[in-house]
Amino acid sequence: MATREEMKNEAIRRLQELDIYKPYINGFKTKAQKVCFYENFGGYWVWQEPEIEAKMKDLEERYECVVYAITHEFAEFGECWSFLFVSKYDEEWEYEFERMDRVNFTADAYVWNKTEDFVEGGSICVQSFGGGIRRVG
């Protein structure tokens, strides 16, 4: 099992592979470990949304993971926040890393349907463009 620092380093590797805007990666690299959420490729610091930041911290503590990016979207079934994470099980990292390319990335995520107030874990597909991401599947 990985340490929190090892999980953070893996998260940085994924952010770099996704070609995330460098100031956002640098914010994540700091001791404060600033995370961004993305709406249709546009990035915003999660600390700007205290409710979402609290949910992120709760998920990290509950599942012993590191969240490195969040997407926000509205679907026909509700408002969804997808928390992309690195698990503490480092033996899974290479498999997940191999599922990505410079445009699409299949990531493990906890998805919070805020409308229905439930969380579900699984894989989502995000698309990278212009330094940001958006969920596409």
C-alpha positions in Angstrom: 0.0 0.0 0.0 1.1 3.5 -0.8 1.8 6.4 1.4 -0.1 9.7 1.0 3.1 11.3 -0.5 3.4 8.4 -3.0 -0.3 8.9 -3.9 0.2 12.6 -4.4 3.2 12.0 -6.7 1.1 9.6 -8.8 -1.7 12.2 -8.9 0.9 14.8 -10.2 1.9 12.3 -12.9 -1.7 11.9 -14.0 -2.3 15.7 -14.1 0.8 16.1 -16.2 -0.3 13.3 -18.6 -3.7 15.0 -18.9 -1.8 18.2 -19.9 -3.6 20.2 -17.2 -2.8 23.9 -17.0 0.6 24.2 -15.3 -0.4 26.7 -12.6 -3.1 24.2 -11.5 -0.5 21.4 -11.3 1.8 23.7 -9.3 -1.0 24.5 -6.9 -1.5 20.8 -6.4 2.2 20.3 -5.8 2.2 22.7 -2.8 1.9 21.7 0.8 -1.8 22.9 0.7 -2.3 20.5 -2.2 -4.9 22.7 -4.0 -7.3 20.8 -6.2 -9.3 22.2 -9.1 -12.8 21.4 -10.3 -13.6 21.7 -14.0 -16.8 22.8 -15.8 -16.6 22.2 -19.5 -12.7 22.4 -19.5 -12.7 25.6 -17.3 -10.8 25.2 -14.0 -11.6 26.6 -10.6 -10.0 26.1 -7.2 -12.2 23.8 -5.1 -11.6 26.0 -2.0 -13.9 28.5 -3.7 -16.8 26.0 -3.1 -16.6 25.1 0.6 -19.3 22.4 0.3 -17.5 20.6 -2.5 -14.2 20.9 -0.7 -15.8 19.4 2.4 -17.2 16.5 0.4 -13.7 15.9 -1.2 -12.0 15.8 2.2 -14.7 13.4 3.5 -14.2 11.0 0.5 -10.4 11.1 0.9 -10.7 10.2 4.6 -13.4 7.6 4.1 -11.7 5.8 1.2 -8.0 6.6 2.0 -7.4 8.1 -1.4 -6.1 11.3 -2.9 -8.4 13.4 -5.1 -6.5 15.2 -7.8 -9.3 16.6 -10.0 -13.1 17.1 -9.9 -15.5 17.5 -12.7 -18.9 19.2 -12.4 -21.8 18.5 -14.7 -25.6 18.4 -14.9 -27.3 15.3 -16.3 -30.9 14.3 -16.7 -30.7 12.5 -13.4 -29.1 15.3 -11.4 -26.2 17.5 -10.6 -23.0 15.4 -10.4 -19.5 16.0 -9.0 -17.0 13.4 -10.1 -13.9 13.2 -7.8 -11.0 11.6 -9.7 -8.7 9.8 -7.2 -5.6 7.8 -6.7 -6.2 4.8 -4.5 -3.8 3.6 -1.8 -3.4 0.3 -3.8 -0.3 1.1 -5.9 -0.5 -2.2 -7.7 -3.5 -0.8 -9.6 -1.8 2.4 -10.7 -0.1 1.2 -13.9 -3.3 -0.4 -15.2 -5.2 2.9 -14.7 -2.4 4.9 -16.2 -2.3 2.7 -19.3 -6.0 3.5 -19.9 -5.2 7.1 -20.7 -4.0 9.0 -23.8 -3.5 12.7 -24.5 -7.2 13.2 -25.2 -9.2 10.7 -23.2 -8.6 9.2 -19.8 -10.6 6.5 -18.1 -10.3 7.3 -14.4 -11.4 5.9 -11.1 -13.8 8.3 -9.5 -16.3 8.7 -6.8 -19.4 10.4 -8.3 -21.6 12.4 -5.9 -25.1 12.9 -7.3 -25.8 16.1 -5.3 -29.5 16.1 -6.3 -30.2 12.6 -5.0 -27.4 12.9 -2.3 -25.6 9.6 -3.0 -22.1 8.6 -3.9 -21.1 5.8 -6.2 -17.6 4.6 -7.1 -16.5 3.4 -10.5 -14.8 4.5 -13.7 -15.5 7.6 -15.8 -14.1 8.9 -19.0 -12.8 12.5 -19.2 -11.5 14.5 -22.1 -8.6 16.8 -22.0 -8.4 20.1 -23.8 -6.8 23.5 -23.3 -5.4 22.7 -19.9 -8.7 21.4 -18.5 -10.9 18.4 -18.5 -14.6 17.5 -18.8 -16.4 14.3 -18.2 -17.6 12.6 -21.4 -18.7 9.2 -20.2 
